[in-house]
Amino acid sequence: MYAVIQIGSTQYMVREKEEFLVDHLDMEEGKNIKIDHVLLYADDEAQKVMIGTPYLDHVKVEARVLGHEKGEKLRVFKMKAKKRYQKTQGHRSHYTRLKVLKISVLSGSAKAEQEEGVEKAETPKVTPKKAVAPKKKTEKQEE
């Protein structure tokens, strides 16, 4: 089974027991993280595919932080032609390595039990007012 998750503004396709790199997360090594921003879920044979609008509420991904790493060094070179201006900079991005422990799908009854403890505030429905057309101005003729 696999899932498409969103961490920050980036989407990742992950499978159970798979390691992957994400942009730096401020978490300690060895801690578990629950990811609830799941966009898509499919089982092994792709017979059961669920697509969220935008997220699936009843699918969760649990992962463990394995460590923090630096990416490859990038060279940034700036130059202005005929002006003898050259500038070189280097940059290394910071990443966090995660390992997916499990992808869990809550059934409809389990989801209902989980939401029983959480009360949602009801918002009253607001009906929009109809737009009023402006009055036409008529000029009176003077006699």
LINFENZI-V217647 format. One record per run of one state. SS is the DSSP state (H for helix, E for strand, L for the rest). FROM is the first residue (numbers start at 1). TO is the last residue. If there is no record, write none. Layout:
ss=(SS	SS)
from=(FROM	FROM)
to=(TO	TO)
This chain:
ss=(L	E	L	E	L	E	L	E	L	E	L	E	L	E	L	E	L	E	L	E	L	H	L)
from=(1	2	8	10	16	19	24	32	36	38	43	49	52	59	71	74	81	85	92	94	106	108	117)
to=(1	7	9	15	18	23	31	35	37	42	48	51	58	70	73	80	84	91	93	105	107	116	143)
